[in-house]
Amino acid sequence: MPDPRVQLTVDGVTHDVEVDPRTTLLDLLRERLDVTAPKKGCDHGQCGSCTVLLDGRRHLTCLALAVSYDGAEVVTAAGLDEGDELHPVQQAFLEHDGYQCGYCTPGQVCSAVGVLRELADGHPSHVTADLQQETEASDDELRERMSGNLCRCGAYVGILAAVRQAAGAQR
């Protein structure tokens, strides 16, 4: 029996590939499609280095089987810019020195974009105090929502400042 085929649009480019049903989305992206922005960190869904936007929502690709996402749209940190112009989150990371070594940065940036979208859509988090009011991008909200993305360099102060700035820029 042949392996199933999966069609994915990754950073605007459509790919139609045959994949072993056991292949993670991360491995498909990195090893078969040469999309290296998402990083393999822990490979157990604990560090967030592999985060992408999957059909508009942030998602850990190391825990996702590629065959489950036939027809999906994947946006990596490399696909967020608009030509020569950085995405506001990428620009804010640059301005607030949120990059450090850069290994976790693509996942951090994708997660931040997803966090800002969740806030705009009114999704509560674990620390949202009042579910009846519009959720604000407070430091507690941003820390809680970004808590699944680890930075071994400890650039959290810069990352928080960058996400806070991007949240203000998108209002």
C-alpha positions as CSV (number, residue, x, y, z in Angstrom):
1,M,0.0,0.0,0.0
2,P,1.5,3.4,-1.0
3,D,2.0,6.1,1.6
4,P,-0.8,8.8,1.6
5,R,-0.3,12.1,-0.2
6,V,-0.6,15.4,1.6
7,Q,-1.0,18.8,0.1
8,L,0.2,21.7,2.2
9,T,0.7,25.4,1.5
10,V,3.8,26.5,3.4
11,D,4.6,30.2,3.4
12,G,2.6,30.6,0.2
13,V,4.1,27.7,-1.7
14,T,1.9,24.6,-2.3
15,H,3.5,21.2,-1.9
16,D,2.0,17.8,-2.8
17,V,4.1,15.0,-1.1
18,E,3.8,11.4,-0.2
19,V,4.5,10.9,3.5
20,D,4.9,8.0,5.8
21,P,1.8,8.2,8.1
22,R,4.2,8.3,11.1
23,T,5.9,11.5,9.9
24,T,5.5,14.6,12.1
25,L,4.7,17.9,10.5
26,L,8.0,19.2,11.8
27,D,10.0,16.5,10.1
28,L,8.1,16.9,6.9
29,L,8.8,20.6,6.9
30,R,12.4,20.4,7.7
31,E,13.6,17.1,6.1
32,R,11.4,16.9,3.0
33,L,10.4,20.4,2.2
34,D,13.6,22.2,3.4
35,V,11.6,24.6,5.5
36,T,14.0,25.2,8.3
37,A,12.4,28.1,10.2
38,P,10.6,25.8,12.7
39,K,13.3,24.2,14.9
40,K,13.5,20.8,16.5
41,G,14.1,21.6,20.1
42,C,12.8,19.1,22.6
43,D,10.8,17.0,20.1
44,H,8.2,16.5,22.9
45,G,6.1,19.6,22.7
46,Q,7.7,21.2,25.7
47,C,9.9,24.0,24.3
48,G,7.9,25.6,21.5
49,S,10.8,25.9,19.1
50,C,8.7,24.2,16.4
51,T,5.7,26.5,16.6
52,V,4.1,27.6,13.3
53,L,0.8,29.1,12.4
54,L,-1.4,26.2,11.2
55,D,-4.6,27.5,9.5
56,G,-4.0,30.7,11.4
57,R,-3.5,29.3,14.9
58,R,-0.2,28.6,16.6
59,H,0.6,24.9,16.7
60,L,3.5,22.7,17.8
61,T,4.6,20.8,14.7
62,C,6.6,18.1,16.6
63,L,3.4,16.8,18.0
64,A,1.4,16.9,14.8
65,L,1.3,14.0,12.3
66,A,1.6,15.5,8.8
67,V,-1.2,13.2,7.4
68,S,-3.7,14.9,9.7
69,Y,-3.2,18.3,8.0
70,D,-3.9,17.6,4.3
71,G,-4.9,20.8,2.8
72,A,-3.7,23.0,5.6
73,E,-1.9,26.4,5.4
74,V,1.3,26.6,7.3
75,V,3.0,29.9,8.0
76,T,6.4,29.9,9.6
77,A,8.4,32.8,10.9
78,A,10.1,33.0,7.4
79,G,6.7,33.5,5.8
80,L,5.5,36.4,8.0
81,D,7.3,39.2,6.3
82,E,5.8,41.3,3.6
83,G,8.6,41.4,1.0
84,D,11.3,43.7,2.4
85,E,9.1,44.7,5.4
86,L,9.3,42.7,8.6
87,H,6.1,41.6,10.4
88,P,5.5,44.0,13.3
89,V,6.3,41.2,15.8
90,Q,9.6,40.5,14.0
91,Q,10.4,44.2,14.0
92,A,9.6,44.4,17.7
93,F,11.8,41.4,18.5
94,L,14.7,43.2,16.7
95,E,14.1,46.5,18.5
96,H,13.9,44.9,22.0
97,D,16.8,42.4,21.5
98,G,14.5,39.4,21.8
99,Y,16.5,37.3,19.4
100,Q,19.6,36.3,21.5
101,C,21.0,33.1,20.0
102,G,18.0,32.9,17.7
103,Y,17.3,29.2,18.0
104,C,13.9,29.6,19.7
105,T,13.1,32.8,17.9
106,P,11.1,31.5,14.9
107,G,8.8,29.6,17.4
108,Q,8.6,32.6,19.7
109,V,7.7,34.9,16.8
110,C,5.0,32.6,15.5
111,S,3.6,32.1,19.0
112,A,3.5,35.8,19.6
113,V,1.6,36.4,16.3
114,G,-0.8,33.7,17.4
115,V,-1.1,35.2,20.9
116,L,-2.0,38.6,19.4
117,R,-4.6,37.0,17.2
118,E,-6.1,35.1,20.2
119,L,-6.3,38.4,22.1
120,A,-8.0,40.2,19.1
121,D,-10.5,37.3,18.8
122,G,-11.3,37.6,22.6
123,H,-10.0,34.2,23.6
124,P,-9.4,34.0,27.3
125,S,-6.3,32.5,28.9
126,H,-5.7,30.8,32.2
127,V,-5.0,34.2,33.9
128,T,-7.9,36.1,32.3
129,A,-9.7,37.6,35.4
130,D,-12.9,38.7,33.8
131,L,-14.4,36.6,31.0
132,Q,-17.1,39.1,30.3
133,Q,-14.6,42.0,29.5
134,E,-12.3,42.4,26.5
135,T,-9.0,40.8,27.3
136,E,-6.1,43.2,27.4
137,A,-2.5,42.5,26.5
138,S,-1.3,42.8,30.1
139,D,2.1,41.5,31.0
140,D,0.5,38.7,32.9
141,E,-1.6,37.7,29.9
142,L,1.4,37.8,27.6
143,R,3.6,35.8,30.0
144,E,0.9,33.2,30.4
145,R,0.2,32.9,26.7
146,M,3.9,32.8,25.8
147,S,4.8,30.3,28.6
148,G,4.9,27.4,26.2
149,N,7.9,28.8,24.4
150,L,11.2,28.5,26.3
151,C,14.3,30.5,25.7
152,R,17.5,29.1,27.0
153,C,19.3,32.4,26.7
154,G,16.8,34.0,29.1
155,A,15.7,36.8,26.7
156,Y,12.3,36.9,28.3
157,V,12.4,40.5,29.2
158,G,13.1,41.5,25.6
159,I,10.6,39.1,24.2
160,L,7.9,40.4,26.6
161,A,8.7,44.0,25.6
162,A,8.6,43.0,21.9
163,V,5.2,41.3,22.2
164,R,3.8,44.2,24.2
165,Q,5.0,46.6,21.5
166,A,3.5,44.5,18.8
167,A,0.2,44.3,20.7
168,G,0.1,48.1,20.8
169,A,0.9,48.3,17.1
170,Q,-1.9,46.1,16.2
171,R,-4.6,48.0,18.0
